[in-house]
């Protein structure tokens, strides 16, 4: 992935995933494969971060999730296109059986 000037991106989309079986290596491998395929083929997500909880141990940090996805978009219109693009729909159809909970935080620049 190449570096992008994020000062032009006004919309951030953060998705936290809790897998049903977070210690199952096969489930994790299947989820990671689906996510990486999605990230490689999404036409609208500008910056892409896919990770696991950092080892920060502070009372204000929630590390209960299994995976985190952060993507940025030029604007809400690009985000809305991302929501219905084939790559996003394919990811959901392949990976949704693996998670028990998803939490999303969207933010627009002020």
C-alpha positions in Angstrom: 0.0 0.0 0.0 1.3 3.4 -0.9 1.3 6.4 1.4 -1.5 9.0 0.8 -1.8 12.6 2.0 -4.5 12.1 4.6 -5.1 15.8 5.0 -7.4 15.4 1.9 -9.4 12.6 3.6 -12.3 13.9 5.6 -14.0 10.6 6.6 -12.7 7.9 8.9 -14.3 4.5 9.3 -13.2 2.3 12.2 -14.6 -1.2 12.5 -14.0 -3.5 15.5 -14.7 -7.2 15.1 -15.2 -9.9 17.8 -14.8 -13.4 16.4 -17.0 -16.2 17.6 -13.9 -18.3 18.2 -11.0 -15.9 18.6 -8.5 -18.6 19.6 -9.3 -20.8 16.6 -6.4 -20.6 14.2 -8.4 -21.7 11.2 -11.1 -19.1 11.9 -8.5 -16.4 12.2 -6.7 -17.5 9.0 -10.0 -17.5 7.1 -11.0 -14.0 8.4 -7.5 -12.6 7.7 -7.6 -14.0 4.2 -11.0 -12.5 3.5 -10.0 -9.1 4.9 -6.7 -9.0 3.0 -8.4 -9.8 -0.2 -11.0 -7.1 0.5 -8.3 -4.5 1.3 -6.4 -5.3 -1.9 -9.5 -4.9 -4.1 -11.5 -2.0 -2.5 -11.7 0.9 -4.9 -12.7 3.5 -2.4 -10.8 3.0 0.8 -7.8 5.3 0.7 -5.7 4.4 3.7 -6.1 0.9 5.2 -5.1 -0.4 8.6 -5.9 -3.9 9.7 -4.7 -5.0 13.1 -5.1 -6.6 16.5 -5.3 -5.0 19.9 -2.1 -3.3 20.9 -0.4 -4.4 24.1 -1.3 -1.1 25.9 -2.4 -1.8 29.4 -4.4 1.2 30.6 -7.8 1.4 32.2 -9.2 3.5 29.3 -8.2 1.1 26.6 -10.7 -1.5 25.3 -8.7 -4.5 24.0 -11.6 -6.9 24.0 -12.0 -7.0 20.2 -10.2 -9.5 18.0 -9.5 -7.3 14.9 -9.6 -3.6 14.0 -10.0 -2.1 10.6 -9.5 1.6 9.9 -10.1 3.1 6.5 -10.2 6.6 5.3 -12.2 8.2 2.5 -12.1 11.5 0.7 -15.7 12.2 1.9 -19.0 10.5 2.9 -20.0 9.9 -0.7 -16.9 7.8 -1.2 -17.7 5.9 2.0 -21.2 5.3 0.8 -19.9 3.8 -2.5 -17.5 1.6 -0.5 -20.5 0.2 1.5 -22.1 -1.2 -1.7 -19.0 -2.1 -3.8 -18.6 -5.8 -4.7 -15.3 -6.2 -2.7 -17.1 -5.1 0.5 -20.1 -7.3 -0.2 -17.9 -10.3 -0.9 -15.9 -9.7 2.3 -19.2 -9.6 4.4 -20.5 -12.8 2.7 -17.2 -14.7 3.3 -16.4 -13.4 6.8 -19.7 -12.6 8.6 -20.1 -16.2 9.7 -16.9 -15.9 11.8 -17.8 -12.9 13.9 -20.3 -12.5 16.8 -20.1 -8.7 17.1 -19.1 -5.7 15.0 -18.9 -2.2 16.2 -18.4 0.8 13.9 -17.2 4.3 14.6 -17.5 6.8 11.7 -16.1 10.3 12.0 -16.2 13.3 9.7 -13.6 16.1 9.9 -14.8 19.4 11.2 
